[in-house]
Amino acid sequence: MTSPLQQTIELLKAHFGERLSVADAVRDHHGHDMSRQPTRLPDAVVFAESEDDVQRVVASCFEHGVPVTPFAAGSSMEGHTIPLRGGISLDVSRMNRIVAVNSEDFDAVVEAGVTRKQLNTHLRDMGLFFPVDPGADASLGGMASTRASGTTAVRYGTMRENVLALRVVTPTGAVIATGRRVKKSSTGYDLTKLFVGAEGTLGVITEVTVRLQPIPETIASAICTFETMRGAVEAVVATMQSGIPVARIEFLDEVAVDAANAHSNLGLKRAPTLFLEFHGSPRWVEEQSQSVAAIAADFGGSDFAWSTLPEDRERLWKARHETIYANQSLRPGCKTYTTDVCVPISRLAEAVLAARADVDQSFLTAKIIGHVGDGNFHVGYLIKPEIVEELAEAERLAERLYARAMEMGGTFSGEHGIGITKLPYLRREHGDAVDVMNAIKAALDPAGIMNPGKLGQVG
């Protein structure tokens, strides 16, 4: 007798033809992401090209009880798109049409597979840009699903603040629209915010309406080195408390600077370092830069250098975004066990220094970087996962990092999300509220087919 899974694959194959693949290479590509999680293969991959395609796949999977896991760029860091229970990997990367740009209203409507770089290239001649920058050229649907943020969140906010509306195919195959193209509304439950950050467990996002920003008249990047980590982090806190609207303010410790020098040939002094960016009029950018330079000097900052040359800025941020690859170059053959936490800005220096002390007392090498303007920082432990002792030590250090962040009133993920890796910590942070999350999941996905084994199914 044909199994429900095989029935579903045969039905979908009849409709999608070559857009359904069971080839090992295609399944392998959809069985992992940028996380350290092992590959888990879907039984088949379907490449959707329209909302109707998504609806057909989800409806068929609902009818036969087959798992379906959304997939786009595959750049998530915690195993969000790994199909834990097989089934169908639903690839929406071909849904890459920019539906509309409403320049006077500063918003755009895009299909879920549109990437942030694709959108910004399209917007450039209009004098507009989409501000959320997680580093990777992620899809807008995936960024909404994981509530992504990045280097510019300190000024422009995360996906939570920058998504106005969505179209979503629910786990039963229905299509709903959430939100409107307005800055505020007081009508009904805020379903847009419910799906932003749901990590594909409540439905498949097919269309995203996002806020846009005017391209600043002047953009300046800057670098400043410090005598100590404490000085660098406390300079960030003082900058934020002074109300200076920096567009980016990123921290790199000595290990991260070493890696960036080796990987990107930056030639930086080996010292705790801040990368910054300022947006505004020429005069305003200069004033911001001078103000931050003065604050930095009070905390041991020196060699403050800023530039308005696009090539300097692009080189700086390319190096920052490639730190995960740069870090691995310090120890050939290793992987980066990377994780992130977020704490109240008043506890940032304490949290970062404690994380550094943990690493210094360990036999592992690790870098610390961070979007420190909003209290979010990352630790990347260099390990060879096949060496049991190294993996266990990274997990021990990460556990200390999470526990300390939550004790400080913070969260065990400010940016990466939950996925598979961080699921065991959810109840420790949210307590009985997890039961409400599970109830929402059960109500919207009664068959439990949507990205199963993740959010909404926590014990």
Summary of the structure (lengths in Angstrom):
residues: 459
radius of gyration: 22.3
end to end distance: 34.3
largest distance: 75.4
contacts: 1659
relative contact order: 0.12
helix: 41%
strand: 22%
